[in-house]
Amino acid sequence: MGIKVIERNKKAGFEFFLIEKFEAGIVLKGTEVKALRAGKVSLAEAYVHIDEKGETWLYNMNIAQYEFGNINNHEEGRKRKLLLHKEQALDIYHRMKAERLTLIPTQIYFKDSMVKIEIALAKGKQLHDKRATEAKRDVEKKLRRGDYD
């Protein structure tokens, strides 16, 4: 089957330096999966938290309500458990604390009918870093087009 990307966090690369990426499973309800198949999800404000015990939680990911759902429809902004190995989660947790990093979701996708989420260890960019990234992107565009002003 392969991978079918549902949503990418477009702000992640602009707001953060992405250091290392990980793949995690996600615990969902039935109506959430149906809404994901329809593409009704937003990762823009989402973030990941790991506690001292190694439990990983995803906050602020908005999955719109399934329009054909009944009274058992899911809550849109609820926290969702991510499935990582405990040793891997604790390793990420200690690295976050030591290097002052944050953990953000970069994309959510179907992988062989399973919903997976890609999370990344990231360091926030300063304003001058964002300007430098934008200038570099502009130069690369001009080189591709052949504009050598």
Backbone as CSV, one residue per row, in Angstrom:
resi,resn,N_x,N_y,N_z,CA_x,CA_y,CA_z,C_x,C_y,C_z
1,MET,0.817,-1.196,0.000,0.000,0.000,0.000,0.858,1.255,0.000
2,GLY,1.788,1.382,0.925,2.641,2.562,0.974,2.158,3.597,1.965
3,ILE,2.580,4.835,1.718,2.283,5.940,2.630,1.402,6.962,1.917
4,LYS,0.325,7.390,2.595,-0.545,8.447,2.085,-0.576,9.563,3.127
5,VAL,0.037,10.680,2.820,0.120,11.805,3.757,-1.249,12.472,3.868
6,ILE,-1.692,12.662,5.101,-2.973,13.321,5.356,-2.757,14.821,5.523
7,GLU,-1.789,15.193,6.378,-1.541,16.604,6.677,-0.079,16.808,7.066
8,ARG,0.507,17.895,6.605,1.861,18.286,7.002,1.772,19.565,7.826
9,ASN,2.666,19.684,8.788,2.755,20.900,9.587,3.692,21.851,8.836
10,LYS,3.111,22.760,8.066,3.896,23.638,7.199,4.717,24.655,7.989
11,LYS,4.240,25.027,9.172,4.946,26.012,9.978,6.165,25.433,10.684
12,ALA,6.235,24.106,10.784,7.301,23.478,11.572,8.689,23.829,11.037
13,GLY,8.902,23.713,9.742,10.208,24.003,9.161,10.568,25.471,9.208
14,PHE,9.560,26.337,9.249,9.818,27.772,9.289,10.077,28.250,10.721
15,GLU,9.375,27.694,11.674,9.480,28.141,13.057,10.592,27.448,13.849
16,PHE,11.042,26.251,13.389,11.980,25.445,14.162,13.087,24.874,13.283
17,PHE,14.234,24.594,13.908,15.260,23.752,13.305,14.885,22.324,13.676
18,LEU,14.604,21.480,12.685,14.222,20.097,12.955,15.488,19.261,13.078
19,ILE,15.719,18.679,14.252,16.965,17.978,14.541,16.873,16.494,14.230
20,GLU,15.848,15.819,14.763,15.705,14.386,14.540,14.229,14.037,14.496
21,LYS,13.857,13.130,13.573,12.457,12.751,13.401,12.224,11.320,13.871
22,PHE,11.001,11.088,14.377,10.599,9.777,14.859,9.202,9.466,14.334
23,GLU,8.892,8.178,14.206,7.558,7.748,13.811,6.872,7.130,15.017
24,ALA,5.615,7.503,15.232,4.857,6.972,16.370,3.463,6.595,15.906
25,GLY,2.895,5.616,16.589,1.492,5.291,16.379,0.650,6.255,17.201
26,ILE,-0.641,6.258,16.949,-1.529,7.173,17.668,-2.826,6.440,17.996
27,VAL,-3.325,6.641,19.215,-4.563,6.001,19.650,-5.725,6.895,19.244
28,LEU,-6.619,6.352,18.395,-7.750,7.121,17.874,-9.052,6.366,18.059
29,LYS,-10.151,7.101,17.986,-11.484,6.508,17.980,-11.919,6.318,16.525
30,GLY,-12.968,5.533,16.323,-13.426,5.221,14.966,-13.813,6.428,14.146
31,THR,-14.536,7.373,14.749,-14.957,8.547,13.990,-13.768,9.445,13.659
32,GLU,-12.720,9.399,14.485,-11.520,10.185,14.191,-10.827,9.652,12.939
33,VAL,-10.762,8.334,12.809,-10.129,7.735,11.632,-10.918,8.091,10.377
34,LYS,-12.246,8.053,10.472,-13.075,8.408,9.316,-12.889,9.876,8.935
35,ALA,-12.775,10.756,9.928,-12.532,12.173,9.643,-11.146,12.359,9.031
36,LEU,-10.146,11.573,9.480,-8.805,11.656,8.892,-8.825,11.212,7.434
37,ARG,-9.596,10.171,7.128,-9.701,9.731,5.730,-10.275,10.833,4.850
38,ALA,-11.113,11.692,5.434,-11.671,12.831,4.703,-10.710,14.026,4.708
39,GLY,-9.589,13.918,5.436,-8.587,14.986,5.449,-8.905,16.140,6.372
40,LYS,-9.743,15.939,7.364,-10.170,17.035,8.241,-9.340,17.065,9.507
41,VAL,-8.095,17.546,9.404,-7.188,17.593,10.544,-6.292,18.820,10.427
42,SER,-5.869,19.344,11.574,-4.956,20.481,11.608,-3.857,20.213,12.639
43,LEU,-2.605,20.332,12.207,-1.451,20.141,13.080,-0.788,21.460,13.467
44,ALA,-1.330,22.575,13.030,-0.641,23.861,13.166,-0.290,24.220,14.610
45,GLU,-1.177,23.983,15.545,-0.947,24.380,16.935,-0.580,23.202,17.835
46,ALA,-0.364,22.023,17.260,-0.155,20.819,18.057,1.257,20.755,18.629
47,TYR,1.363,20.081,19.780,2.663,19.820,20.394,2.592,18.507,21.151
48,VAL,3.772,17.955,21.487,3.866,16.663,22.145,4.503,16.846,23.515
49,HIS,3.993,16.100,24.499,4.541,16.148,25.854,4.862,14.725,26.298
50,ILE,6.038,14.537,26.884,6.431,13.252,27.456,6.597,13.460,28.954
51,ASP,5.953,12.603,29.758,6.105,12.727,31.200,7.263,11.862,31.695
52,GLU,7.507,11.918,32.993,8.656,11.219,33.582,8.552,9.701,33.466
53,LYS,7.333,9.183,33.333,7.124,7.736,33.232,7.294,7.222,31.805
54,GLY,7.424,8.109,30.845,7.608,7.708,29.456,6.326,7.687,28.648
55,GLU,5.222,8.178,29.206,3.984,8.263,28.448,4.031,9.503,27.561
56,THR,3.615,9.344,26.321,3.698,10.410,25.332,2.289,10.831,24.933
57,TRP,2.023,12.133,24.991,0.697,12.667,24.686,0.793,13.776,23.638
58,LEU,-0.182,13.807,22.749,-0.286,14.832,21.713,-1.423,15.772,22.082
59,TYR,-1.131,17.069,22.147,-2.118,18.079,22.511,-2.399,18.999,21.331
60,ASN,-3.606,19.546,21.291,-4.037,20.584,20.345,-4.068,20.147,18.885
61,MET,-4.066,18.859,18.597,-4.297,18.438,17.214,-5.803,18.438,17.015
62,ASN,-6.271,19.199,16.060,-7.705,19.342,15.860,-8.172,18.422,14.740
63,ILE,-8.972,17.419,15.084,-9.618,16.557,14.092,-11.093,16.935,14.099
64,ALA,-11.590,17.458,12.985,-12.982,17.903,12.904,-13.918,16.723,13.117
65,GLN,-15.111,17.015,13.614,-16.084,15.953,13.854,-16.492,15.306,12.538
66,TYR,-16.697,13.993,12.598,-17.143,13.249,11.423,-18.593,13.623,11.163
67,GLU,-18.872,14.096,9.942,-20.199,14.656,9.676,-21.319,13.626,9.726
68,PHE,-21.013,12.342,9.518,-22.050,11.313,9.584,-22.027,10.574,10.915
69,GLY,-21.280,11.108,11.880,-21.206,10.490,13.205,-22.485,10.733,13.991
70,ASN,-22.688,9.953,15.027,-23.883,10.102,15.851,-23.496,10.697,17.199
71,ILE,-24.215,10.351,18.252,-23.913,10.914,19.575,-22.572,10.443,20.110
72,ASN,-22.008,9.400,19.530,-20.709,8.883,19.957,-19.543,9.532,19.204
73,ASN,-19.803,10.653,18.555,-18.751,11.359,17.830,-17.670,11.816,18.815
74,HIS,-16.451,11.960,18.329,-15.313,12.294,19.183,-15.264,13.779,19.531
75,GLU,-14.500,14.094,20.559,-14.237,15.477,20.954,-13.090,15.983,20.081
76,GLU,-13.229,17.160,19.488,-12.282,17.630,18.469,-10.868,17.846,18.983
77,GLY,-10.697,18.526,20.096,-9.353,18.920,20.534,-8.798,18.107,21.682
78,ARG,-9.274,16.904,21.885,-8.842,16.116,23.040,-7.373,15.722,22.920
79,LYS,-6.761,15.382,24.060,-5.381,14.901,24.014,-5.406,13.439,23.568
80,ARG,-4.371,13.060,22.802,-4.303,11.710,22.254,-2.979,11.067,22.634
81,LYS,-3.034,9.795,22.962,-1.839,9.066,23.376,-1.054,8.641,22.141
82,LEU,0.262,8.855,22.188,1.147,8.395,21.125,1.814,7.109,21.571
83,LEU,2.067,6.231,20.621,2.633,4.921,20.917,4.095,4.886,20.515
84,LEU,4.959,4.970,21.512,6.402,4.858,21.348,6.897,3.802,22.336
85,HIS,8.026,3.177,22.051,8.632,2.285,23.028,9.049,3.125,24.231
86,LYS,8.906,2.570,25.421,9.185,3.318,26.641,10.629,3.811,26.688
87,GLU,11.579,2.954,26.284,12.991,3.359,26.294,13.224,4.515,25.332
88,GLN,12.577,4.452,24.155,12.731,5.519,23.169,12.121,6.817,23.704
89,ALA,10.953,6.732,24.327,10.297,7.920,24.870,11.138,8.548,25.982
90,LEU,11.700,7.725,26.863,12.531,8.259,27.943,13.825,8.863,27.414
91,ASP,14.389,8.265,26.359,15.588,8.819,25.731,15.289,10.205,25.145
92,ILE,14.158,10.329,24.465,13.746,11.621,23.901,13.505,12.627,25.024
93,TYR,12.851,12.184,26.096,12.553,13.056,27.239,13.837,13.630,27.840
94,HIS,14.829,12.771,28.085,16.083,13.242,28.683,16.846,14.155,27.735
95,ARG,16.781,13.860,26.453,17.438,14.719,25.468,16.768,16.092,25.413
96,MET,15.431,16.103,25.504,14.700,17.377,25.514,15.117,18.230,26.699
97,LYS,15.235,17.616,27.860,15.600,18.360,29.072,17.049,18.847,29.024
98,ALA,17.949,18.003,28.531,19.370,18.351,28.521,19.688,19.438,27.493
99,GLU,19.101,19.341,26.302,19.439,20.263,25.217,18.407,21.377,25.025
100,ARG,17.390,21.428,25.911,16.336,22.441,25.829,15.649,22.426,24.460
101,LEU,15.149,21.266,24.087,14.463,21.083,22.816,12.972,20.910,23.059
102,THR,12.202,20.983,21.994,10.770,20.739,22.067,10.423,19.622,21.091
103,LEU,9.256,19.053,21.234,8.821,17.942,20.404,7.543,18.358,19.696
104,ILE,7.585,18.385,18.361,6.428,18.843,17.589,6.066,17.805,16.532
105,PRO,4.783,17.723,16.173,4.387,16.838,15.077,4.661,17.518,13.738
106,THR,5.224,16.778,12.789,5.518,17.350,11.480,4.547,16.880,10.406
107,GLN,4.067,15.636,10.514,3.054,15.176,9.571,2.309,13.980,10.144
108,ILE,1.098,13.766,9.605,0.292,12.618,9.975,-0.072,11.912,8.681
109,TYR,-0.004,10.584,8.697,-0.200,9.842,7.453,-0.707,8.432,7.725
110,PHE,-1.247,7.814,6.657,-1.627,6.408,6.692,-0.449,5.595,6.183
111,LYS,-0.082,4.562,6.916,0.973,3.650,6.484,0.382,2.248,6.561
112,ASP,0.058,1.680,5.412,-0.573,0.363,5.341,-1.806,0.296,6.232
113,SER,-2.724,1.219,6.071,-4.009,1.321,6.776,-3.880,1.677,8.262
114,MET,-2.686,1.916,8.758,-2.491,2.363,10.144,-2.192,3.866,10.127
115,VAL,-2.712,4.583,11.103,-2.430,6.017,11.201,-1.149,6.193,11.989
116,LYS,-0.186,6.876,11.401,1.099,7.156,12.045,1.298,8.661,12.075
117,ILE,2.109,9.098,13.020,2.437,10.511,13.112,3.949,10.641,13.193
118,GLU,4.492,11.598,12.450,5.923,11.861,12.497,6.140,13.035,13.438
119,ILE,6.966,12.805,14.454,7.278,13.867,15.407,8.770,14.186,15.296
120,ALA,9.129,15.402,15.627,10.520,15.816,15.474,10.991,16.566,16.714
121,LEU,12.224,16.282,17.108,12.896,17.101,18.117,13.286,18.396,17.417
122,ALA,12.974,19.511,18.025,13.184,20.780,17.339,13.690,21.841,18.300
123,LYS,14.402,22.808,17.728,14.885,23.966,18.474,14.304,25.196,17.793
124,GLY,13.734,26.094,18.568,13.079,27.279,18.012,14.047,28.206,17.295
125,LYS,13.570,28.799,16.204,14.380,29.754,15.451,14.142,31.162,15.974
126,GLN,15.184,31.959,15.941,15.071,33.375,16.238,14.659,34.099,14.962
127,LEU,14.309,35.370,15.062,13.857,36.132,13.901,14.939,36.205,12.826
128,HIS,16.198,36.404,13.215,17.264,36.507,12.227,17.499,35.163,11.541
129,ASP,17.252,34.050,12.225,17.364,32.734,11.597,16.294,32.565,10.530
130,LYS,15.080,33.047,10.814,13.984,32.945,9.844,14.292,33.771,8.607
131,ARG,14.870,34.971,8.825,15.222,35.830,7.687,16.304,35.177,6.842
132,ALA,17.286,34.556,7.476,18.365,33.894,6.740,17.828,32.719,5.934
133,THR,16.920,31.955,6.508,16.314,30.828,5.797,15.536,31.311,4.583
134,GLU,14.779,32.398,4.762,13.996,32.942,3.661,14.903,33.478,2.550
135,ALA,15.990,34.159,2.908,16.925,34.684,1.913,17.583,33.541,1.134
136,LYS,17.965,32.497,1.817,18.575,31.331,1.172,17.595,30.682,0.199
137,ARG,16.342,30.586,0.589,15.320,30.004,-0.273,15.121,30.856,-1.526
138,ASP,15.136,32.184,-1.362,14.979,33.078,-2.509,16.135,32.922,-3.493
139,VAL,17.363,32.806,-2.982,18.533,32.631,-3.847,18.429,31.315,-4.617
140,GLU,18.021,30.257,-3.946,17.886,28.963,-4.618,16.821,29.010,-5.710
141,LYS,15.715,29.733,-5.470,14.671,29.883,-6.489,15.207,30.599,-7.716
142,LYS,15.965,31.707,-7.474,16.517,32.459,-8.589,17.503,31.629,-9.403
143,LEU,18.304,30.822,-8.731,19.269,29.964,-9.438,18.547,28.917,-10.277
144,ARG,17.472,28.369,-9.751,16.706,27.379,-10.524,16.064,27.991,-11.754
145,ARG,15.559,29.233,-11.617,14.886,29.896,-12.734,15.871,30.456,-13.740
146,GLY,17.065,30.760,-13.282,18.055,31.359,-14.175,18.111,32.858,-14.078
147,ASP,17.491,33.459,-13.062,17.544,34.914,-12.851,18.833,35.237,-12.122
148,TYR,19.764,35.883,-12.816,21.062,36.235,-12.195,21.214,37.731,-12.115
149,ASP,20.259,38.440,-11.596,20.252,39.919,-11.539,21.612,40.478,-11.336
